Every structure is written in structure tokens, then in C-alpha cells.
Amino acid sequence: MNAEAGILAQRAYIAASAYSLGCGVLLGFDAHKVSNIVGLDESIESPLLLFLIGQKLSGTTKFDFSFF
């Protein structure tokens, strides 16, 4: 299932790029809370990824390595 989720994430990145949209995929979230918010039946459904798709930001974002 993890491989299929990874394939789906890659396809979302490609599709977003084709439409000139920004895309991000989140892992490591509280699946129970997300299920409650979205209204999923946890006995048959569980979120693996959260997709963030929208307009691209102008400019670039750089990581500040001075913190480390």
C-alpha cells in the first residue's frame, strides 16, 4: 500500500506541474484526527497522505541552514 501511495503522490506532482500548480504531499500526521475531521469510517478507510495543491508562489523559498 505504501508503494501505491508513493505512485499516487508522484502522479499528483506531475499533474500539478502540467497545470502550472504547486503541489506538496504530507506524511506523518495524526490519521485519527484527520479521519474525524473529514468524516471517514475508520473501519474501512484510513488517510495515508495529505495533498496540498494550489497556485504556485512567486519567487523561491530557501532553507535557512544557519540554524544548524
mmCIF file as Biopython writes it, N, C-alpha, C and O atoms, coordinates in Angstrom:
data_model
#
loop_
_atom_site.group_PDB
_atom_site.id
_atom_site.type_symbol
_atom_site.label_atom_id
_atom_site.label_alt_id
_atom_site.label_comp_id
_atom_site.label_asym_id
_atom_site.label_entity_id
_atom_site.label_seq_id
_atom_site.pdbx_PDB_ins_code
_atom_site.Cartn_x
_atom_site.Cartn_y
_atom_site.Cartn_z
_atom_site.occupancy
_atom_site.B_iso_or_equiv
_atom_site.auth_seq_id
_atom_site.auth_asym_id
_atom_site.pdbx_PDB_model_num
ATOM 1   N N  . MET A ? 1  ? 0.821   -1.171 0.000   1.0 0.0 1  A 1 
ATOM 2   C CA . MET A ? 1  ? 0.000   0.000  0.000   1.0 0.0 1  A 1 
ATOM 3   C C  . MET A ? 1  ? 0.877   1.250  0.000   1.0 0.0 1  A 1 
ATOM 4   O O  . MET A ? 1  ? 0.519   2.254  -0.616  1.0 0.0 1  A 1 
ATOM 5   N N  . ASN A ? 2  ? 2.012   1.201  0.679   1.0 0.0 2  A 1 
ATOM 6   C CA . ASN A ? 2  ? 2.901   2.369  0.695   1.0 0.0 2  A 1 
ATOM 7   C C  . ASN A ? 2  ? 3.440   2.678  -0.699  1.0 0.0 2  A 1 
ATOM 8   O O  . ASN A ? 2  ? 3.582   3.846  -1.063  1.0 0.0 2  A 1 
ATOM 9   N N  . ALA A ? 3  ? 3.738   1.650  -1.475  1.0 0.0 3  A 1 
ATOM 10  C CA . ALA A ? 3  ? 4.222   1.873  -2.835  1.0 0.0 3  A 1 
ATOM 11  C C  . ALA A ? 3  ? 3.136   2.534  -3.685  1.0 0.0 3  A 1 
ATOM 12  O O  . ALA A ? 3  ? 3.422   3.445  -4.461  1.0 0.0 3  A 1 
ATOM 13  N N  . GLU A ? 4  ? 1.906   2.081  -3.540  1.0 0.0 4  A 1 
ATOM 14  C CA . GLU A ? 4  ? 0.804   2.680  -4.291  1.0 0.0 4  A 1 
ATOM 15  C C  . GLU A ? 4  ? 0.577   4.131  -3.878  1.0 0.0 4  A 1 
ATOM 16  O O  . GLU A ? 4  ? 0.275   4.975  -4.722  1.0 0.0 4  A 1 
ATOM 17  N N  . ALA A ? 5  ? 0.719   4.423  -2.601  1.0 0.0 5  A 1 
ATOM 18  C CA . ALA A ? 5  ? 0.580   5.807  -2.132  1.0 0.0 5  A 1 
ATOM 19  C C  . ALA A ? 5  ? 1.693   6.676  -2.715  1.0 0.0 5  A 1 
ATOM 20  O O  . ALA A ? 5  ? 1.453   7.827  -3.078  1.0 0.0 5  A 1 
ATOM 21  N N  . GLY A ? 6  ? 2.900   6.138  -2.805  1.0 0.0 6  A 1 
ATOM 22  C CA . GLY A ? 6  ? 4.017   6.874  -3.401  1.0 0.0 6  A 1 
ATOM 23  C C  . GLY A ? 6  ? 3.792   7.144  -4.882  1.0 0.0 6  A 1 
ATOM 24  O O  . GLY A ? 6  ? 4.101   8.228  -5.378  1.0 0.0 6  A 1 
ATOM 25  N N  . ILE A ? 7  ? 3.251   6.148  -5.586  1.0 0.0 7  A 1 
ATOM 26  C CA . ILE A ? 7  ? 2.950   6.327  -7.009  1.0 0.0 7  A 1 
ATOM 27  C C  . ILE A ? 7  ? 1.888   7.404  -7.183  1.0 0.0 7  A 1 
ATOM 28  O O  . ILE A ? 7  ? 1.992   8.243  -8.077  1.0 0.0 7  A 1 
ATOM 29  N N  . LEU A ? 8  ? 0.877   7.382  -6.341  1.0 0.0 8  A 1 
ATOM 30  C CA . LEU A ? 8  ? -0.181  8.389  -6.411  1.0 0.0 8  A 1 
ATOM 31  C C  . LEU A ? 8  ? 0.379   9.788  -6.141  1.0 0.0 8  A 1 
ATOM 32  O O  . LEU A ? 8  ? -0.001  10.748 -6.812  1.0 0.0 8  A 1 
ATOM 33  N N  . ALA A ? 9  ? 1.274   9.904  -5.170  1.0 0.0 9  A 1 
ATOM 34  C CA . ALA A ? 9  ? 1.887   11.203 -4.873  1.0 0.0 9  A 1 
ATOM 35  C C  . ALA A ? 9  ? 2.688   11.704 -6.068  1.0 0.0 9  A 1 
ATOM 36  O O  . ALA A ? 9  ? 2.611   12.883 -6.414  1.0 0.0 9  A 1 
ATOM 37  N N  . GLN A ? 10 ? 3.452   10.826 -6.697  1.0 0.0 10 A 1 
ATOM 38  C CA . GLN A ? 10 ? 4.245   11.224 -7.867  1.0 0.0 10 A 1 
ATOM 39  C C  . GLN A ? 10 ? 3.345   11.675 -9.004  1.0 0.0 10 A 1 
ATOM 40  O O  . GLN A ? 10 ? 3.645   12.656 -9.684  1.0 0.0 10 A 1 
ATOM 41  N N  . ARG A ? 11 ? 2.251   10.972 -9.213  1.0 0.0 11 A 1 
ATOM 42  C CA . ARG A ? 11 ? 1.307   11.372 -10.270 1.0 0.0 11 A 1 
ATOM 43  C C  . ARG A ? 11 ? 0.662   12.719 -9.955  1.0 0.0 11 A 1 
ATOM 44  O O  . ARG A ? 11 ? 0.393   13.505 -10.863 1.0 0.0 11 A 1 
ATOM 45  N N  . ALA A ? 12 ? 0.415   12.987 -8.685  1.0 0.0 12 A 1 
ATOM 46  C CA . ALA A ? 12 ? -0.154  14.289 -8.313  1.0 0.0 12 A 1 
ATOM 47  C C  . ALA A ? 12 ? 0.837   15.408 -8.614  1.0 0.0 12 A 1 
ATOM 48  O O  . ALA A ? 12 ? 0.444   16.464 -9.108  1.0 0.0 12 A 1 
ATOM 49  N N  . TYR A ? 13 ? 2.128   15.186 -8.318  1.0 0.0 13 A 1 
ATOM 50  C CA . TYR A ? 13 ? 3.149   16.188 -8.635  1.0 0.0 13 A 1 
ATOM 51  C C  . TYR A ? 13 ? 3.212   16.451 -10.132 1.0 0.0 13 A 1 
ATOM 52  O O  . TYR A ? 13 ? 3.301   17.603 -10.557 1.0 0.0 13 A 1 
ATOM 53  N N  . ILE A ? 14 ? 3.166   15.392 -10.935 1.0 0.0 14 A 1 
ATOM 54  C CA . ILE A ? 14 ? 3.243   15.537 -12.388 1.0 0.0 14 A 1 
ATOM 55  C C  . ILE A ? 14 ? 2.012   16.264 -12.921 1.0 0.0 14 A 1 
ATOM 56  O O  . ILE A ? 14 ? 2.135   17.161 -13.755 1.0 0.0 14 A 1 
ATOM 57  N N  . ALA A ? 15 ? 0.827   15.884 -12.446 1.0 0.0 15 A 1 
ATOM 58  C CA . ALA A ? 15 ? -0.416  16.519 -12.904 1.0 0.0 15 A 1 
ATOM 59  C C  . ALA A ? 15 ? -0.437  17.994 -12.504 1.0 0.0 15 A 1 
ATOM 60  O O  . ALA A ? 15 ? -0.832  18.845 -13.302 1.0 0.0 15 A 1 
ATOM 61  N N  . ALA A ? 16 ? -0.019  18.300 -11.283 1.0 0.0 16 A 1 
ATOM 62  C CA . ALA A ? 16 ? 0.006   19.696 -10.831 1.0 0.0 16 A 1 
ATOM 63  C C  . ALA A ? 16 ? 0.965   20.511 -11.696 1.0 0.0 16 A 1 
ATOM 64  O O  . ALA A ? 16 ? 0.665   21.651 -12.050 1.0 0.0 16 A 1 
ATOM 65  N N  . SER A ? 17 ? 2.095   19.941 -12.029 1.0 0.0 17 A 1 
ATOM 66  C CA . SER A ? 17 ? 3.062   20.634 -12.877 1.0 0.0 17 A 1 
ATOM 67  C C  . SER A ? 17 ? 2.488   20.881 -14.265 1.0 0.0 17 A 1 
ATOM 68  O O  . SER A ? 17 ? 2.711   21.944 -14.845 1.0 0.0 17 A 1 
ATOM 69  N N  . ALA A ? 18 ? 1.756   19.920 -14.803 1.0 0.0 18 A 1 
ATOM 70  C CA . ALA A ? 18 ? 1.150   20.071 -16.129 1.0 0.0 18 A 1 
ATOM 71  C C  . ALA A ? 18 ? 0.151   21.225 -16.158 1.0 0.0 18 A 1 
ATOM 72  O O  . ALA A ? 18 ? -0.030  21.871 -17.190 1.0 0.0 18 A 1 
ATOM 73  N N  . TYR A ? 19 ? -0.496  21.480 -15.018 1.0 0.0 19 A 1 
ATOM 74  C CA . TYR A ? 19 ? -1.466  22.576 -14.922 1.0 0.0 19 A 1 
ATOM 75  C C  . TYR A ? 19 ? -0.870  23.836 -14.300 1.0 0.0 19 A 1 
ATOM 76  O O  . TYR A ? 19 ? -1.603  24.758 -13.943 1.0 0.0 19 A 1 
ATOM 77  N N  . SER A ? 20 ? 0.452   23.880 -14.169 1.0 0.0 20 A 1 
ATOM 78  C CA . SER A ? 20 ? 1.181   25.007 -13.575 1.0 0.0 20 A 1 
ATOM 79  C C  . SER A ? 20 ? 0.698   25.320 -12.160 1.0 0.0 20 A 1 
ATOM 80  O O  . SER A ? 20 ? 0.530   26.481 -11.789 1.0 0.0 20 A 1 
ATOM 81  N N  . LEU A ? 21 ? 0.480   24.267 -11.383 1.0 0.0 21 A 1 
ATOM 82  C CA . LEU A ? 21 ? 0.072   24.411 -9.988  1.0 0.0 21 A 1 
ATOM 83  C C  . LEU A ? 21 ? 1.204   23.962 -9.073  1.0 0.0 21 A 1 
ATOM 84  O O  . LEU A ? 21 ? 2.071   23.181 -9.468  1.0 0.0 21 A 1 
ATOM 85  N N  . GLY A ? 22 ? 1.178   24.464 -7.858  1.0 0.0 22 A 1 
ATOM 86  C CA . GLY A ? 22 ? 2.107   24.000 -6.850  1.0 0.0 22 A 1 
ATOM 87  C C  . GLY A ? 22 ? 1.532   22.770 -6.169  1.0 0.0 22 A 1 
ATOM 88  O O  . GLY A ? 22 ? 0.313   22.618 -6.092  1.0 0.0 22 A 1 
ATOM 89  N N  . CYS A ? 23 ? 2.392   21.896 -5.677  1.0 0.0 23 A 1 
ATOM 90  C CA . CYS A ? 23 ? 1.924   20.665 -5.045  1.0 0.0 23 A 1 
ATOM 91  C C  . CYS A ? 23 ? 2.855   20.276 -3.905  1.0 0.0 23 A 1 
ATOM 92  O O  . CYS A ? 23 ? 4.073   20.424 -4.000  1.0 0.0 23 A 1 
ATOM 93  N N  . GLY A ? 24 ? 2.267   19.782 -2.837  1.0 0.0 24 A 1 
ATOM 94  C CA . GLY A ? 24 ? 3.022   19.242 -1.718  1.0 0.0 24 A 1 
ATOM 95  C C  . GLY A ? 24 ? 2.260   18.072 -1.130  1.0 0.0 24 A 1 
ATOM 96  O O  . GLY A ? 24 ? 1.029   18.073 -1.117  1.0 0.0 24 A 1 
ATOM 97  N N  . VAL A ? 25 ? 2.972   17.088 -0.651  1.0 0.0 25 A 1 
ATOM 98  C CA . VAL A ? 25 ? 2.342   15.912 -0.062  1.0 0.0 25 A 1 
ATOM 99  C C  . VAL A ? 25 ? 2.871   15.754 1.353   1.0 0.0 25 A 1 
ATOM 100 O O  . VAL A ? 25 ? 4.081   15.787 1.577   1.0 0.0 25 A 1 
ATOM 101 N N  . LEU A ? 26 ? 1.971   15.581 2.299   1.0 0.0 26 A 1 
ATOM 102 C CA . LEU A ? 26 ? 2.342   15.483 3.711   1.0 0.0 26 A 1 
ATOM 103 C C  . LEU A ? 26 ? 2.249   14.044 4.215   1.0 0.0 26 A 1 
ATOM 104 O O  . LEU A ? 26 ? 1.310   13.311 3.904   1.0 0.0 26 A 1 
ATOM 105 N N  . LEU A ? 27 ? 3.233   13.676 4.986   1.0 0.0 27 A 1 
ATOM 106 C CA . LEU A ? 27 ? 3.251   12.400 5.702   1.0 0.0 27 A 1 
ATOM 107 C C  . LEU A ? 27 ? 3.410   12.704 7.192   1.0 0.0 27 A 1 
ATOM 108 O O  . LEU A ? 27 ? 3.723   13.837 7.557   1.0 0.0 27 A 1 
ATOM 109 N N  . GLY A ? 28 ? 3.205   11.737 8.030   1.0 0.0 28 A 1 
ATOM 110 C CA . GLY A ? 28 ? 3.477   11.913 9.444   1.0 0.0 28 A 1 
ATOM 111 C C  . GLY A ? 28 ? 2.480   12.794 10.167  1.0 0.0 28 A 1 
ATOM 112 O O  . GLY A ? 28 ? 2.883   13.656 10.948  1.0 0.0 28 A 1 
ATOM 113 N N  . PHE A ? 29 ? 1.207   12.608 9.934   1.0 0.0 29 A 1 
ATOM 114 C CA . PHE A ? 29 ? 0.155   13.377 10.594  1.0 0.0 29 A 1 
ATOM 115 C C  . PHE A ? 29 ? -0.699  12.430 11.426  1.0 0.0 29 A 1 
ATOM 116 O O  . PHE A ? 29 ? -0.580  11.211 11.298  1.0 0.0 29 A 1 
ATOM 117 N N  . ASP A ? 30 ? -1.543  12.973 12.262  1.0 0.0 30 A 1 
ATOM 118 C CA . ASP A ? 30 ? -2.421  12.169 13.108  1.0 0.0 30 A 1 
ATOM 119 C C  . ASP A ? 30 ? -3.613  11.692 12.278  1.0 0.0 30 A 1 
ATOM 120 O O  . ASP A ? 30 ? -4.582  12.428 12.093  1.0 0.0 30 A 1 
ATOM 121 N N  . ALA A ? 31 ? -3.532  10.461 11.782  1.0 0.0 31 A 1 
ATOM 122 C CA . ALA A ? 31 ? -4.562  9.916  10.890  1.0 0.0 31 A 1 
ATOM 123 C C  . ALA A ? 31 ? -5.920  9.854  11.573  1.0 0.0 31 A 1 
ATOM 124 O O  . ALA A ? 31 ? -6.945  10.040 10.917  1.0 0.0 31 A 1 
ATOM 125 N N  . HIS A ? 32 ? -5.947  9.599  12.870  1.0 0.0 32 A 1 
ATOM 126 C CA . HIS A ? 32 ? -7.217  9.521  13.600  1.0 0.0 32 A 1 
ATOM 127 C C  . HIS A ? 32 ? -7.926  10.882 13.593  1.0 0.0 32 A 1 
ATOM 128 O O  . HIS A ? 32 ? -9.128  10.955 13.339  1.0 0.0 32 A 1 
ATOM 129 N N  . LYS A ? 33 ? -7.188  11.945 13.868  1.0 0.0 33 A 1 
ATOM 130 C CA . LYS A ? 33 ? -7.785  13.284 13.864  1.0 0.0 33 A 1 
ATOM 131 C C  . LYS A ? 33 ? -8.252  13.686 12.471  1.0 0.0 33 A 1 
ATOM 132 O O  . LYS A ? 33 ? -9.329  14.261 12.314  1.0 0.0 33 A 1 
ATOM 133 N N  . VAL A ? 34 ? -7.445  13.382 11.463  1.0 0.0 34 A 1 
ATOM 134 C CA . VAL A ? 34 ? -7.834  13.720 10.089  1.0 0.0 34 A 1 
ATOM 135 C C  . VAL A ? 34 ? -9.096  12.945 9.710   1.0 0.0 34 A 1 
ATOM 136 O O  . VAL A ? 34 ? -9.993  13.503 9.077   1.0 0.0 34 A 1 
ATOM 137 N N  . SER A ? 35 ? -9.176  11.672 10.087  1.0 0.0 35 A 1 
ATOM 138 C CA . SER A ? 35 ? -10.372 10.873 9.800   1.0 0.0 35 A 1 
ATOM 139 C C  . SER A ? 35 ? -11.612 11.487 10.428  1.0 0.0 35 A 1 
ATOM 140 O O  . SER A ? 35 ? -12.675 11.525 9.809   1.0 0.0 35 A 1 
ATOM 141 N N  . ASN A ? 36 ? -11.475 11.965 11.655  1.0 0.0 36 A 1 
ATOM 142 C CA . ASN A ? 36 ? -12.609 12.605 12.321  1.0 0.0 36 A 1 
ATOM 143 C C  . ASN A ? 36 ? -13.014 13.904 11.634  1.0 0.0 36 A 1 
ATOM 144 O O  . ASN A ? 36 ? -14.204 14.171 11.467  1.0 0.0 36 A 1 
ATOM 145 N N  . ILE A ? 37 ? -12.043 14.706 11.239  1.0 0.0 37 A 1 
ATOM 146 C CA . ILE A ? 37 ? -12.332 15.977 10.590  1.0 0.0 37 A 1 
ATOM 147 C C  . ILE A ? 37 ? -13.020 15.763 9.243   1.0 0.0 37 A 1 
ATOM 148 O O  . ILE A ? 37 ? -13.989 16.450 8.919   1.0 0.0 37 A 1 
ATOM 149 N N  . VAL A ? 38 ? -12.519 14.817 8.468   1.0 0.0 38 A 1 
ATOM 150 C CA . VAL A ? 38 ? -13.044 14.566 7.125   1.0 0.0 38 A 1 
ATOM 151 C C  . VAL A ? 38 ? -14.301 13.705 7.162   1.0 0.0 38 A 1 
ATOM 152 O O  . VAL A ? 38 ? -15.081 13.709 6.210   1.0 0.0 38 A 1 
ATOM 153 N N  . GLY A ? 39 ? -14.504 12.967 8.250   1.0 0.0 39 A 1 
ATOM 154 C CA . GLY A ? 39 ? -15.686 12.123 8.379   1.0 0.0 39 A 1 
ATOM 155 C C  . GLY A ? 39 ? -15.529 10.753 7.749   1.0 0.0 39 A 1 
ATOM 156 O O  . GLY A ? 39 ? -16.486 10.213 7.193   1.0 0.0 39 A 1 
ATOM 157 N N  . LEU A ? 40 ? -14.328 10.181 7.829   1.0 0.0 40 A 1 
ATOM 158 C CA . LEU A ? 40 ? -14.094 8.853  7.273   1.0 0.0 40 A 1 
ATOM 159 C C  . LEU A ? 40 ? -14.528 7.768  8.254   1.0 0.0 40 A 1 
ATOM 160 O O  . LEU A ? 40 ? -14.459 7.954  9.469   1.0 0.0 40 A 1 
ATOM 161 N N  . ASP A ? 41 ? -14.965 6.660  7.726   1.0 0.0 41 A 1 
ATOM 162 C CA . ASP A ? 41 ? -15.273 5.480  8.539   1.0 0.0 41 A 1 
ATOM 163 C C  . ASP A ? 41 ? -13.961 4.738  8.753   1.0 0.0 41 A 1 
ATOM 164 O O  . ASP A ? 41 ? -13.471 4.072  7.841   1.0 0.0 41 A 1 
ATOM 165 N N  . GLU A ? 42 ? -13.394 4.843  9.936   1.0 0.0 42 A 1 
ATOM 166 C CA . GLU A ? 42 ? -12.058 4.297  10.205  1.0 0.0 42 A 1 
ATOM 167 C C  . GLU A ? 42 ? -11.992 2.779  10.118  1.0 0.0 42 A 1 
ATOM 168 O O  . GLU A ? 42 ? -10.899 2.215  10.058  1.0 0.0 42 A 1 
ATOM 169 N N  . SER A ? 43 ? -13.136 2.110  10.110  1.0 0.0 43 A 1 
ATOM 170 C CA . SER A ? 43 ? -13.097 0.652  9.992   1.0 0.0 43 A 1 
ATOM 171 C C  . SER A ? 43 ? -12.793 0.209  8.563   1.0 0.0 43 A 1 
ATOM 172 O O  . SER A ? 43 ? -12.387 -0.932 8.340   1.0 0.0 43 A 1 
ATOM 173 N N  . ILE A ? 44 ? -12.989 1.115  7.583   1.0 0.0 44 A 1 
ATOM 174 C CA . ILE A ? 44 ? -12.723 0.746  6.185   1.0 0.0 44 A 1 
ATOM 175 C C  . ILE A ? 44 ? -11.804 1.731  5.464   1.0 0.0 44 A 1 
ATOM 176 O O  . ILE A ? 44 ? -11.322 1.424  4.374   1.0 0.0 44 A 1 
ATOM 177 N N  . GLU A ? 45 ? -11.549 2.916  6.050   1.0 0.0 45 A 1 
ATOM 178 C CA . GLU A ? 45 ? -10.722 3.931  5.390   1.0 0.0 45 A 1 
ATOM 179 C C  . GLU A ? 45 ? -9.722  4.521  6.367   1.0 0.0 45 A 1 
ATOM 180 O O  . GLU A ? 45 ? -10.007 4.690  7.553   1.0 0.0 45 A 1 
ATOM 181 N N  . SER A ? 46 ? -8.538  4.832  5.841   1.0 0.0 46 A 1 
ATOM 182 C CA . SER A ? 46 ? -7.517  5.484  6.652   1.0 0.0 46 A 1 
ATOM 183 C C  . SER A ? 46 ? -6.664  6.373  5.757   1.0 0.0 46 A 1 
ATOM 184 O O  . SER A ? 46 ? -6.156  5.901  4.740   1.0 0.0 46 A 1 
ATOM 185 N N  . PRO A ? 47 ? -6.491  7.645  6.104   1.0 0.0 47 A 1 
ATOM 186 C CA . PRO A ? 47 ? -5.675  8.520  5.259   1.0 0.0 47 A 1 
ATOM 187 C C  . PRO A ? 47 ? -4.189  8.185  5.381   1.0 0.0 47 A 1 
ATOM 188 O O  . PRO A ? 47 ? -3.674  7.991  6.482   1.0 0.0 47 A 1 
ATOM 189 N N  . LEU A ? 48 ? -3.508  8.120  4.233   1.0 0.0 48 A 1 
ATOM 190 C CA . LEU A ? 48 ? -2.072  7.865  4.208   1.0 0.0 48 A 1 
ATOM 191 C C  . LEU A ? 48 ? -1.282  9.124  3.878   1.0 0.0 48 A 1 
ATOM 192 O O  . LEU A ? 48 ? -0.177  9.327  4.381   1.0 0.0 48 A 1 
ATOM 193 N N  . LEU A ? 49 ? -1.862  9.967  3.026   1.0 0.0 49 A 1 
ATOM 194 C CA . LEU A ? 49 ? -1.201  11.183 2.561   1.0 0.0 49 A 1 
ATOM 195 C C  . LEU A ? 49 ? -2.194  12.332 2.570   1.0 0.0 49 A 1 
ATOM 196 O O  . LEU A ? 49 ? -3.399  12.131 2.421   1.0 0.0 49 A 1 
ATOM 197 N N  . LEU A ? 50 ? -1.674  13.533 2.744   1.0 0.0 50 A 1 
ATOM 198 C CA . LEU A ? 50 ? -2.472  14.742 2.568   1.0 0.0 50 A 1 
ATOM 199 C C  . LEU A ? 50 ? -1.851  15.523 1.417   1.0 0.0 50 A 1 
ATOM 200 O O  . LEU A ? 50 ? -0.649  15.789 1.416   1.0 0.0 50 A 1 
ATOM 201 N N  . PHE A ? 51 ? -2.666  15.885 0.445   1.0 0.0 51 A 1 
ATOM 202 C CA . PHE A ? 51 ? -2.201  16.607 -0.726  1.0 0.0 51 A 1 
ATOM 203 C C  . PHE A ? 51 ? -2.546  18.076 -0.598  1.0 0.0 51 A 1 
ATOM 204 O O  . PHE A ? 51 ? -3.673  18.431 -0.253  1.0 0.0 51 A 1 
ATOM 205 N N  . LEU A ? 52 ? -1.577  18.927 -0.876  1.0 0.0 52 A 1 
ATOM 206 C CA . LEU A ? 52 ? -1.774  20.367 -0.908  1.0 0.0 52 A 1 
ATOM 207 C C  . LEU A ? 52 ? -1.506  20.812 -2.338  1.0 0.0 52 A 1 
ATOM 208 O O  . LEU A ? 52 ? -0.368  20.766 -2.805  1.0 0.0 52 A 1 
ATOM 209 N N  . ILE A ? 53 ? -2.548  21.242 -3.028  1.0 0.0 53 A 1 
ATOM 210 C CA . ILE A ? 53 ? -2.421  21.636 -4.427  1.0 0.0 53 A 1 
ATOM 211 C C  . ILE A ? 53 ? -3.050  23.016 -4.587  1.0 0.0 53 A 1 
ATOM 212 O O  . ILE A ? 53 ? -4.173  23.247 -4.140  1.0 0.0 53 A 1 
ATOM 213 N N  . GLY A ? 54 ? -2.328  23.922 -5.220  1.0 0.0 54 A 1 
ATOM 214 C CA . GLY A ? 54 ? -2.848  25.271 -5.414  1.0 0.0 54 A 1 
ATOM 215 C C  . GLY A ? 54 ? -1.921  26.100 -6.267  1.0 0.0 54 A 1 
ATOM 216 O O  . GLY A ? 54 ? -1.033  25.571 -6.936  1.0 0.0 54 A 1 
ATOM 217 N N  . GLN A ? 55 ? -2.129  27.397 -6.242  1.0 0.0 55 A 1 
ATOM 218 C CA . GLN A ? 55 ? -1.312  28.297 -7.047  1.0 0.0 55 A 1 
ATOM 219 C C  . GLN A ? 55 ? 0.141   28.267 -6.584  1.0 0.0 55 A 1 
ATOM 220 O O  . GLN A ? 55 ? 0.433   28.168 -5.393  1.0 0.0 55 A 1 
ATOM 221 N N  . LYS A ? 56 ? 1.035   28.356 -7.554  1.0 0.0 56 A 1 
ATOM 222 C CA . LYS A ? 56 ? 2.458   28.428 -7.221  1.0 0.0 56 A 1 
ATOM 223 C C  . LYS A ? 56 ? 2.758   29.777 -6.597  1.0 0.0 56 A 1 
ATOM 224 O O  . LYS A ? 56 ? 2.167   30.788 -6.975  1.0 0.0 56 A 1 
ATOM 225 N N  . LEU A ? 57 ? 3.674   29.794 -5.645  1.0 0.0 57 A 1 
ATOM 226 C CA . LEU A ? 57 ? 4.114   31.042 -5.046  1.0 0.0 57 A 1 
ATOM 227 C C  . LEU A ? 57 ? 5.122   31.713 -5.961  1.0 0.0 57 A 1 
ATOM 228 O O  . LEU A ? 57 ? 5.928   31.047 -6.611  1.0 0.0 57 A 1 
ATOM 229 N N  . SER A ? 58 ? 5.070   33.023 -6.007  1.0 0.0 58 A 1 
ATOM 230 C CA . SER A ? 58 ? 6.079   33.730 -6.796  1.0 0.0 58 A 1 
ATOM 231 C C  . SER A ? 58 ? 7.384   33.748 -6.006  1.0 0.0 58 A 1 
ATOM 232 O O  . SER A ? 58 ? 7.383   33.917 -4.787  1.0 0.0 58 A 1 
ATOM 233 N N  . GLY A ? 59 ? 8.459   33.577 -6.693  1.0 0.0 59 A 1 
ATOM 234 C CA . GLY A ? 59 ? 9.752   33.527 -6.022  1.0 0.0 59 A 1 
ATOM 235 C C  . GLY A ? 59 ? 10.047  32.126 -5.515  1.0 0.0 59 A 1 
ATOM 236 O O  . GLY A ? 59 ? 9.281   31.191 -5.746  1.0 0.0 59 A 1 
ATOM 237 N N  . THR A ? 60 ? 11.151  32.000 -4.831  1.0 0.0 60 A 1 
ATOM 238 C CA . THR A ? 60 ? 11.542  30.702 -4.303  1.0 0.0 60 A 1 
ATOM 239 C C  . THR A ? 60 ? 11.718  30.791 -2.802  1.0 0.0 60 A 1 
ATOM 240 O O  . THR A ? 60 ? 11.935  31.870 -2.250  1.0 0.0 60 A 1 
ATOM 241 N N  . THR A ? 61 ? 11.623  29.669 -2.161  1.0 0.0 61 A 1 
ATOM 242 C CA . THR A ? 61 ? 11.846  29.583 -0.725  1.0 0.0 61 A 1 
ATOM 243 C C  . THR A ? 61 ? 13.143  28.836 -0.491  1.0 0.0 61 A 1 
ATOM 244 O O  . THR A ? 61 ? 13.375  27.786 -1.091  1.0 0.0 61 A 1 
ATOM 245 N N  . LYS A ? 62 ? 13.982  29.363 0.368   1.0 0.0 62 A 1 
ATOM 246 C CA . LYS A ? 62 ? 15.256  28.722 0.657   1.0 0.0 62 A 1 
ATOM 247 C C  . LYS A ? 62 ? 15.299  28.341 2.127   1.0 0.0 62 A 1 
ATOM 248 O O  . LYS A ? 62 ? 14.787  29.055 2.989   1.0 0.0 62 A 1 
ATOM 249 N N  . PHE A ? 63 ? 15.918  27.205 2.392   1.0 0.0 63 A 1 
ATOM 250 C CA . PHE A ? 63 ? 16.064  26.734 3.760   1.0 0.0 63 A 1 
ATOM 251 C C  . PHE A ? 63 ? 17.203  27.505 4.428   1.0 0.0 63 A 1 
ATOM 252 O O  . PHE A ? 63 ? 18.260  27.712 3.832   1.0 0.0 63 A 1 
ATOM 253 N N  . ASP A ? 64 ? 16.976  27.921 5.662   1.0 0.0 64 A 1 
ATOM 254 C CA . ASP A ? 64 ? 17.983  28.675 6.410   1.0 0.0 64 A 1 
ATOM 255 C C  . ASP A ? 64 ? 18.853  27.689 7.182   1.0 0.0 64 A 1 
ATOM 256 O O  . ASP A ? 64 ? 18.449  27.193 8.234   1.0 0.0 64 A 1 
ATOM 257 N N  . PHE A ? 65 ? 20.049  27.404 6.662   1.0 0.0 65 A 1 
ATOM 258 C CA . PHE A ? 65 ? 20.959  26.433 7.291   1.0 0.0 65 A 1 
ATOM 259 C C  . PHE A ? 65 ? 21.710  27.019 8.482   1.0 0.0 65 A 1 
ATOM 260 O O  . PHE A ? 65 ? 22.393  26.285 9.196   1.0 0.0 65 A 1 
ATOM 261 N N  . SER A ? 66 ? 21.598  28.328 8.711   1.0 0.0 66 A 1 
ATOM 262 C CA . SER A ? 66 ? 22.331  28.927 9.823   1.0 0.0 66 A 1 
ATOM 263 C C  . SER A ? 66 ? 21.823  28.421 11.178  1.0 0.0 66 A 1 
ATOM 264 O O  . SER A ? 66 ? 22.531  28.516 12.181  1.0 0.0 66 A 1 
ATOM 265 N N  . PHE A ? 67 ? 20.612  27.890 11.206  1.0 0.0 67 A 1 
ATOM 266 C CA . PHE A ? 67 ? 20.046  27.348 12.457  1.0 0.0 67 A 1 
ATOM 267 C C  . PHE A ? 67 ? 20.844  26.153 12.935  1.0 0.0 67 A 1 
ATOM 268 O O  . PHE A ? 67 ? 20.973  25.925 14.137  1.0 0.0 67 A 1 
ATOM 269 N N  . PHE A ? 68 ? 21.385  25.386 11.989  1.0 0.0 68 A 1 
ATOM 270 C CA . PHE A ? 68 ? 22.120  24.170 12.335  1.0 0.0 68 A 1 
ATOM 271 C C  . PHE A ? 68 ? 23.559  24.524 12.486  1.0 0.0 68 A 1 
ATOM 272 O O  . PHE A ? 68 ? 24.381  23.656 12.779  1.0 0.0 68 A 1 
#
